[in-house]
Amino acid sequence: DSGVTQTPKHLITATGQRVTLRCSPRSGDLSVYWYQQSLDQGLQFLIQYYNGEERAKGNILERFSAQQFPDLHSELNLSSLELGDSALYFCASSVGSTQYFGPGTRLTVL
Amino acid sequence: AQSVAQPEDQVNVAEGNPLTVKCTYSVSGNPYLFWYVQYPNRGLQFLLKYITGDNLVKGSYGFEAEFNKSQTSFHLKKPSALVSDSALYFCAVREAENYGGSQGNLIFGKGTKLSVKP
């Protein structure tokens, strides 16, 4: 157990809908990262927050957004969902150089 | 631009034999290198990392990796494979200069499926 929690574990929704994925980092970790894992794209970095502020952006679509709250938990919002958004979404947290990953949320868009 | 290559989609090894999973990287500065393992329907588990110092890094579950700067490689090794080692292995890199709580996202390879047969 990495200490990073993600909810929900599974999410099934329809095209055009909006969903929110939640991540609680390890106690004391200030950085939260979001990654998307899909069969065709592999593991791709989406966005990083550090102590409530956006710090880096990767291949994140404009339909996606995220935030980190004062208690350091983070939410990833995915809107206007498309079939291609079906993937495993991971969050990771770190205080040093090592990122520890949560179990992921599997999103299925029908 | 940073990149990681894992040249083998799959590695097959007999139980008890040594295993090697290959990784090469490209970064403009000094690299921080990582290996993660993913079991089916699970998240990524951290195995080991190279930051600086000794080129041979030891990690969890008997795994080790050797950093080779001239060959820009960071191959994962284990002297004696177990059936339970069968999983998907990812190599990742980030630039050392981004360390310190600022930008520090990882660039992952495509993964190598390790299959250990009894």
Interface residues (C-beta under 8 A of the other chain):
Chain A: S2 V4 L30 S31 Y33 G42 L43 Q44 F45 Q48 Y50 N51 R55 A56 G58 F90 A92 S94 V95 S97 T98 Q99 Y100 F101 G102 P103 G104
Chain B: Y32 F34 Y36 R42 G43 L44 Q45 F46 K49 I51 F90 R94 Y99 G101 S102 Q103 G104 N105 L106 I107 F108 G109 K110 G111
